[in-house]
Amino acid sequence: ALREWAYGWTYQNSAERTQALHRWQHYYNWHRPHSGIGRITPMARLKSANNLLTVHT
């Protein structure tokens, strides 16, 4: 998280960095493949939790 979100971009201040956290968390959980779980996203791994998959925006 520190490398990709907190220090991966230049922010004007801490408030701007905090605002970016929600977007980064969405990307990290829904769109970014993770090598530790077979290059899939964490949410794709939760196929048994279909109710979670319906809230994706």
Backbone as ProteinMPNN parsed JSONL, in Angstrom:
{"seq_chain_A": "ALREWAYGWTYQNSAERTQALHRWQHYYNWHRPHSGIGRITPMARLKSANNLLTVHT", "coords_chain_A": {"N_chain_A": [[0.825, -1.191, 0.0], [1.905, 1.254, 0.788], [3.924, 1.717, -1.149], [2.466, 1.675, -3.585], [0.208, 3.319, -3.241], [0.408, 5.438, -1.146], [3.012, 6.523, -1.55], [3.297, 6.311, -4.24], [2.331, 8.267, -5.898], [2.345, 11.826, -6.394], [1.227, 14.008, -3.993], [-0.509, 16.956, -2.952], [-0.985, 17.411, -0.282], [-1.68, 15.834, 2.921], [-4.433, 15.472, 3.163], [-5.326, 15.301, 0.517], [-4.063, 12.933, -0.22], [-5.396, 11.155, 1.476], [-7.976, 11.306, 0.406], [-7.548, 9.987, -1.981], [-7.278, 7.394, -1.213], [-9.653, 5.767, -1.098], [-10.297, 5.308, -3.827], [-7.968, 3.917, -4.577], [-8.08, 1.629, -2.943], [-10.338, 0.407, -4.009], [-9.433, -0.194, -6.616], [-7.281, -1.903, -5.932], [-8.557, -4.117, -4.697], [-10.535, -4.935, -6.554], [-9.531, -4.842, -9.202], [-6.741, -5.167, -9.5], [-4.455, -7.666, -10.224], [-3.261, -10.247, -8.09], [-0.292, -11.772, -7.312], [0.11, -13.701, -5.355], [-2.258, -15.1, -5.15], [-2.715, -16.501, -7.482], [-2.686, -14.674, -9.651], [-5.167, -13.393, -9.776], [-7.872, -11.186, -8.852], [-8.616, -10.108, -5.472], [-11.432, -9.956, -5.012], [-12.441, -11.537, -7.066], [-11.709, -13.961, -6.196], [-13.54, -14.505, -4.278], [-15.828, -15.962, -5.148], [-17.863, -17.477, -4.029], [-19.193, -15.682, -2.499], [-21.395, -14.184, -3.713], [-23.104, -12.015, -3.259], [-21.428, -9.907, -2.568], [-20.122, -9.438, -4.967], [-22.048, -8.21, -6.479], [-22.134, -5.568, -5.783], [-20.214, -4.103, -7.043], [-18.849, -1.242, -8.596]], "CA_chain_A": [[0.0, 0.0, 0.0], [2.75, 2.447, 0.836], [4.608, 1.915, -2.431], [1.537, 1.898, -4.69], [-0.764, 4.375, -2.979], [0.885, 6.581, -0.368], [4.201, 7.138, -2.139], [3.302, 6.063, -5.681], [1.888, 9.48, -6.57], [2.66, 13.064, -5.69], [0.033, 14.648, -3.454], [-0.26, 18.294, -2.439], [-1.037, 17.367, 1.174], [-2.208, 14.572, 3.468], [-5.87, 15.37, 2.881], [-5.459, 14.82, -0.856], [-3.665, 11.526, -0.192], [-6.478, 10.428, 2.123], [-9.078, 11.22, -0.555], [-7.186, 9.016, -3.015], [-7.263, 6.043, -0.646], [-10.846, 4.993, -1.474], [-10.131, 4.855, -5.217], [-6.892, 2.93, -4.625], [-8.583, 0.392, -2.341], [-11.23, -0.22, -4.996], [-8.555, -0.767, -7.646], [-6.499, -2.991, -5.331], [-9.396, -5.281, -4.413], [-11.394, -5.345, -7.664], [-8.93, -4.814, -10.538], [-5.311, -5.471, -9.51], [-4.159, -9.074, -10.012], [-2.329, -10.521, -7.003], [0.487, -12.967, -7.651], [-0.011, -14.696, -4.297], [-3.503, -15.867, -5.288], [-2.869, -16.974, -8.859], [-2.862, -13.558, -10.592], [-6.548, -12.938, -9.838], [-8.159, -10.14, -7.871], [-9.212, -10.647, -4.257], [-12.881, -10.122, -5.128], [-12.716, -12.672, -7.949], [-11.492, -15.167, -5.396], [-14.708, -14.692, -3.42], [-16.97, -16.34, -5.987], [-18.946, -18.001, -3.207], [-19.863, -14.537, -1.861], [-21.961, -13.47, -4.859], [-23.72, -10.758, -2.88], [-20.385, -8.891, -2.631], [-19.802, -9.141, -6.358], [-23.103, -7.408, -7.091], [-22.009, -4.161, -5.39], [-19.096, -3.5, -7.765], [-19.191, -0.103, -9.46]], "C_chain_A": [[0.869, 1.254, 0.0], [3.381, 2.731, -0.516], [3.629, 2.294, -3.543], [0.586, 3.064, -4.471], [-0.133, 5.603, -2.319], [2.06, 7.287, -1.027], [4.282, 6.953, -3.649], [2.918, 7.27, -6.511], [2.329, 10.687, -5.757], [1.361, 13.721, -5.269], [0.417, 16.02, -2.917], [-0.206, 18.313, -0.912], [-1.647, 16.036, 1.624], [-3.69, 14.388, 3.189], [-6.103, 14.837, 1.466], [-5.085, 13.333, -0.943], [-4.778, 10.674, 0.419], [-7.665, 10.274, 1.181], [-8.802, 10.17, -1.629], [-7.254, 7.577, -2.509], [-8.458, 5.207, -1.089], [-10.712, 4.456, -2.902], [-9.066, 3.767, -5.31], [-7.354, 1.6, -4.038], [-9.509, -0.343, -3.298], [-10.395, -0.906, -6.088], [-7.837, -2.01, -7.107], [-7.334, -4.251, -5.144], [-10.17, -5.805, -5.612], [-10.669, -5.52, -8.997], [-7.466, -5.248, -10.591], [-5.086, -6.958, -9.265], [-3.102, -9.249, -8.919], [-1.593, -11.83, -7.288], [0.338, -14.06, -6.602], [-1.274, -15.535, -4.372], [-3.782, -16.202, -6.753], [-3.169, -15.895, -9.873], [-4.337, -13.194, -10.799], [-6.746, -11.85, -8.793], [-8.769, -10.76, -6.615], [-10.724, -10.871, -4.376], [-13.25, -11.265, -6.055], [-12.537, -13.986, -7.2], [-12.699, -15.485, -4.52], [-15.955, -15.073, -4.216], [-18.134, -16.874, -5.172], [-19.731, -16.88, -2.523], [-20.476, -13.645, -2.955], [-22.602, -12.143, -4.468], [-22.683, -9.635, -2.873], [-20.095, -8.484, -4.067], [-20.854, -8.27, -7.031], [-22.974, -5.926, -6.739], [-20.881, -3.452, -6.107], [-19.582, -2.361, -8.65], [-18.041, 0.243, -10.347]], "O_chain_A": [[0.583, 2.209, -0.722], [3.371, 3.872, -0.978], [3.942, 3.156, -4.364], [0.2, 3.731, -5.431], [-0.148, 6.691, -2.895], [2.104, 8.517, -1.061], [5.245, 7.399, -4.273], [3.159, 7.288, -7.718], [2.646, 10.571, -4.573], [0.487, 13.965, -6.102], [1.548, 16.22, -2.474], [0.513, 19.114, -0.316], [-2.072, 15.224, 0.803], [-4.15, 13.263, 2.998], [-6.988, 14.009, 1.253], [-5.729, 12.571, -1.664], [-5.065, 9.585, -0.077], [-8.299, 9.219, 1.159], [-9.731, 9.535, -2.128], [-7.283, 6.642, -3.309], [-8.285, 4.036, -1.428], [-10.985, 3.282, -3.153], [-9.241, 2.795, -6.044], [-7.044, 0.545, -4.592], [-9.47, -1.57, -3.389], [-10.638, -2.064, -6.429], [-7.802, -3.047, -7.77], [-6.851, -5.35, -5.413], [-10.439, -7.003, -5.688], [-11.139, -6.275, -9.848], [-6.999, -5.663, -11.651], [-5.477, -7.473, -8.217], [-2.151, -8.471, -8.845], [-2.22, -12.872, -7.481], [0.432, -15.242, -6.936], [-1.359, -16.578, -3.723], [-4.928, -16.188, -7.202], [-3.843, -16.163, -10.868], [-4.715, -12.736, -11.878], [-5.879, -11.625, -7.949], [-9.376, -11.828, -6.69], [-11.236, -11.878, -3.886], [-14.281, -11.906, -5.851], [-13.15, -14.997, -7.543], [-12.857, -16.619, -4.07], [-17.034, -14.538, -3.96], [-19.285, -16.736, -5.585], [-20.828, -17.119, -2.019], [-20.102, -12.481, -3.089], [-22.636, -11.224, -5.286], [-23.042, -8.492, -3.153], [-19.85, -7.31, -4.346], [-20.573, -7.652, -8.058], [-23.652, -5.1, -7.349], [-20.61, -2.29, -5.805], [-20.581, -2.485, -9.357], [-18.136, 1.175, -11.146]]}, "name": "protein", "num_of_chains": 1, "seq": "ALREWAYGWTYQNSAERTQALHRWQHYYNWHRPHSGIGRITPMARLKSANNLLTVHT"}
